[in-house]
């Protein structure tokens, strides 16, 4: 069923009215791209952190959002979830126009692990169920069907048997999985991951990306912000370089150039292509003489 | 059993017991949000501002609860405004604003003490002087807080756990925070008569801290903290009656003693389990 994109519908903003609405489980047409952003500018109050962003993410696509600190990566996620002020532009999620400062229903957010209070007294199942809060009844408890949905997602993400554990007992990878389950429990079309590589080990990164790849293969559009340029260059098919506006957007082989890197990071960086892989390194070694460096690297 | 039954023969003690159980439970339930939001200073600060409100109310000849409510509301707004200034943090704002109101209260109350207000009862509580108006206020705030919890439980928990993600997932997180701040101010005003300005801080922190030692579930935390708050009030009131000590102080000391006892037991159990684990690891082939 197609949905008229001209009709604003932000169910997350009106849980009470929507609860009994017939359209709650209606998905937008598969033809509509999950995420369309046109000439988006915004920030915090009068402060503009990002401007003129155009972006379209198709089903199954994973986009790495990169750029220096303060480039607007987090602001982009906040604009897409209604947490920053939109100064201009247009956002559509699954064919539905999203008004400023409204949280779109079909967008799931996975926050940075470091921003979470892991001592908070919640079990894994309770943390996942909280993702349903805006759509759930006003009763203080969740319905049996909602709990079943949470269990199903936990099983699917390899957390079966951990539902009753306190969240603090989970490992880094399990914590990411739990938040993926919370983001998906509202039938998200778009998944936003804020710095999933920050503060996690190499194995956890691989585990998270594997899961995200599986979810994208099922039709989700995924946006991942990260500072880890080489990680996204090695694994993601599309990169969006930001520095207050879009510097470049495309596959790594096209956009990973010294010119783009200079424009984005205002630094001289070199790009190495070897055996079909791309890596970004500093233009010049930062420490030691040539002989010393040779002795370090063998 | 005389020590248990005898105080109940006095009307003032019956009223005190009812007020104590309600205030203890109310502060206990609120303490879960105060502690989990890491806003332990807010209860202390708002309680201090109450004194300023009461002083001004007495000077103007209006009911002291009106002054207390107005002062906490003004304090909450000023804390928000001052805390938003660049380079200042909320904790600095809390103390700047509320100690100023406290100081204002001390000056005004000392000037109008002739009208029958005891600075001591404001500072340390006077649960034995609880009247019908106090009970009505405490009952009304308890009922309103219970309704708030029942109607918005999931949203309040999500907002407390992760404000930004809750907002990003369609929860009115800003409104929930405002409601919790309003509830904190109302609970502080309703509790002043029983606990006193200087002792409220303990009642809105300690029950959750004690409960947190015993459970890792938010729902159970709320239940245990509410029970702990009420139980501390009952035991503290009896202690106050028999020892002829200020009731607010005996209630707080009862809670603190229970917290210390639970802390020691939990620490001992943890140490024992660790020792047992090491012994088993050493025995393993």
HADDOCK unambig.tbl for C-alpha pairs under 7 A between the chains (distance, minus, plus):
assign (segid A and resid 12 and name CA) (segid B and resid 169 and name CA) 6.65 0.50 0.50
assign (segid A and resid 12 and name CA) (segid B and resid 170 and name CA) 3.95 0.50 0.50
assign (segid A and resid 13 and name CA) (segid B and resid 170 and name CA) 5.49 0.50 0.50
assign (segid A and resid 81 and name CA) (segid B and resid 168 and name CA) 4.96 0.50 0.50
assign (segid A and resid 82 and name CA) (segid B and resid 168 and name CA) 6.48 0.50 0.50
assign (segid A and resid 83 and name CA) (segid B and resid 168 and name CA) 6.61 0.50 0.50
assign (segid A and resid 103 and name CA) (segid B and resid 168 and name CA) 5.26 0.50 0.50
assign (segid A and resid 103 and name CA) (segid B and resid 169 and name CA) 6.01 0.50 0.50
assign (segid A and resid 103 and name CA) (segid B and resid 170 and name CA) 5.11 0.50 0.50
assign (segid A and resid 105 and name CA) (segid B and resid 169 and name CA) 6.85 0.50 0.50
assign (segid A and resid 105 and name CA) (segid B and resid 170 and name CA) 6.85 0.50 0.50
assign (segid A and resid 109 and name CA) (segid B and resid 165 and name CA) 6.83 0.50 0.50
assign (segid A and resid 116 and name CA) (segid B and resid 162 and name CA) 7.00 0.50 0.50
assign (segid A and resid 120 and name CA) (segid B and resid 161 and name CA) 6.82 0.50 0.50
assign (segid A and resid 121 and name CA) (segid B and resid 216 and name CA) 4.42 0.50 0.50
assign (segid A and resid 121 and name CA) (segid B and resid 217 and name CA) 4.78 0.50 0.50
assign (segid A and resid 121 and name CA) (segid B and resid 218 and name CA) 5.12 0.50 0.50
assign (segid A and resid 122 and name CA) (segid B and resid 216 and name CA) 6.39 0.50 0.50
assign (segid A and resid 122 and name CA) (segid B and resid 217 and name CA) 5.19 0.50 0.50
assign (segid A and resid 122 and name CA) (segid B and resid 218 and name CA) 5.94 0.50 0.50
assign (segid A and resid 123 and name CA) (segid B and resid 217 and name CA) 6.67 0.50 0.50
assign (segid A and resid 130 and name CA) (segid B and resid 154 and name CA) 6.93 0.50 0.50
assign (segid A and resid 130 and name CA) (segid B and resid 158 and name CA) 6.02 0.50 0.50
assign (segid A and resid 131 and name CA) (segid B and resid 169 and name CA) 6.81 0.50 0.50
assign (segid A and resid 133 and name CA) (segid B and resid 154 and name CA) 6.07 0.50 0.50
assign (segid A and resid 133 and name CA) (segid B and resid 155 and name CA) 6.11 0.50 0.50
assign (segid A and resid 133 and name CA) (segid B and resid 171 and name CA) 6.94 0.50 0.50
assign (segid A and resid 134 and name CA) (segid B and resid 170 and name CA) 5.39 0.50 0.50
assign (segid A and resid 134 and name CA) (segid B and resid 171 and name CA) 5.29 0.50 0.50
assign (segid A and resid 138 and name CA) (segid B and resid 151 and name CA) 5.65 0.50 0.50
assign (segid A and resid 138 and name CA) (segid B and resid 152 and name CA) 6.41 0.50 0.50
assign (segid A and resid 139 and name CA) (segid B and resid 150 and name CA) 6.86 0.50 0.50
assign (segid A and resid 139 and name CA) (segid B and resid 151 and name CA) 6.58 0.50 0.50
assign (segid A and resid 140 and name CA) (segid B and resid 150 and name CA) 5.80 0.50 0.50
assign (segid A and resid 140 and name CA) (segid B and resid 151 and name CA) 6.98 0.50 0.50
assign (segid A and resid 140 and name CA) (segid B and resid 153 and name CA) 5.19 0.50 0.50
assign (segid A and resid 140 and name CA) (segid B and resid 154 and name CA) 6.01 0.50 0.50
assign (segid A and resid 166 and name CA) (segid B and resid 216 and name CA) 6.56 0.50 0.50
